[in-house]
Amino acid sequence: MDRGGVLRATAPCSEDARLESCAALAAGLATLLVLAKSSHDELLVHRTRSRTMTPQAELLWAFVPPRTIGTDDVTSTALLEPAYDAGGDAIDHSLGDGVLHLALLDAMGHDLASGGTGAVALGASRATRRAGARWTSPPPSTRR
């Protein structure tokens, strides 16, 4: 789950374990609500940004996955920097069938064309992965 901030939850409860479970549930639900609205609620967008994003950064941020994903076994965190002026760089990470899939893409440049190329490459990477392709390294004997 994405790290959305800090939340404190209190309730009258005599069982520490139950209070801990309730606080974790409340924090998770609050985070999901904020993240679900974060890209569509202009007030949240304005409050969380420190300056205006370039069009290419807006394009790429619309397609990148949550910054942090994970399970009990693995956690992956990825960011685009500079966040407000991202060009052709893109990231993707996903979890499926016990496998962490990573993609780091660089379409070279910092203009709208490179942002569009990065977004297209991100879509192609996801489509290929979701169609069942698996990327592997070549055997050691074929490496140069």
N, C-alpha and C positions, 0 to 999 in steps of 0.2 A: 504494500500500500504506500502511496505517496505520503511524504511527511508534510502535513499541512499547517502545523503550528503546535501550540500548547493548549491543552484543555484541562481544567480541574473540575472533577465531579465529586460531589459529596451527597450523602443520603443517610438517613437514620437507619442503621443496620447493625446488628450485633455480631454478624459473622464476617470476619475479615475476608475470607475467600469469596463470599458472595458479593461483598462490596467491591473487591478487586475485579471480579467478572463484570459487574454492572458498569464500573468506570471504564473498563476496556471496551465494552459494547457501546457506551455513550460516545466515547472518543472516536471509535470507528465509524459510527453513524454520522456524527457531526462532520468528520473529515470527508466522508462520501458525499454528503450534501453540499459542502463547500466546493469540492472538486467537480461535482456534476454541474454546478452553476458557474464555475470559474471562467469558462471560455465563452459563455453566453450572457453573462450578467455584466453590463458595462460598469456598474458601480464597483463590483469586485475587481474588474480588470484595472480600472483607474486607481483603486486603493492599493493594489499590489505591485504596480509598476512605478519605477522611479523616473522613467522618461518614455518617449514615444519609440515604438519599434519601427524599423524599416519595413517596407512591403515584403521583401524577401524573408525577413525574420518572421513576420506574421504568417507567411505561407508555410514555412518549415515547422513552426511551433504548432500549427493546426494539425500536423500529421505525426509528430513524434509521440511516442508512448509516454505513460507516466514516468517521472524521473526515477522512481525507485519501485522495483518489483522484488518479490522474494517468497521463499518458503522457509521451512525450518532448516533446510539443507544449504540454501544458497540465497544470496542477496545481490542484486545488480543495481547500481546507481549510475546514471549518465546525464550529462548536461551539455548544452550547446553554449559555447563561449566564443566571442562576446554575444551574450544573450539577445541584446537589442539590435545587433547588426550582423546576425548570422547570414552567411551567404549560401554556399553550396554544400556546407557540411550538414550531415544528418546522422542520426543514431536510431537504432532499433534494438530492442531486447524483448524477448518473450520466453515464457515457460510452457513446456508441453511434453507430456510423457516422460517426466523426470529429466528433461534436457533444457539447459539454458541456451537459447539462440541469441547471438550477438551480431550486429551489423554496424560497421563504422564506414560512412560514405563521405567522400570529398569530391564535389563536382568542380572544384577550382574556381575561384573568383568570389566576389562579394557584391554581385548585382542581381537583379531580378531573374535573369536568364540562368544563373548558377543556382539560385533558390528553386526555380522550377525544375531544373535538371536533378537537383537533390531530391525533390519531392517525387519525381517520376522514378528515380532509382530506388527510393524507399518503397514505393508501391510495387515495383517489379520484384524487389527482394522479398517482400511479404507474400506476394502472389506465388512466387516460386517455392518458398518454404511451405505455404499452406497447400500447395499442390503435391507435397510429399517429397520434394527434393532434399537431399542431405549433402551438405558440404563436408568434404574430408580433405585432409592433407595428402599430398602424393606420398607414396612409399619412400623411405630413405634412399633407396637405390636410384630413384629418378631425380632426386634433388641435385641441383648444381652448386 
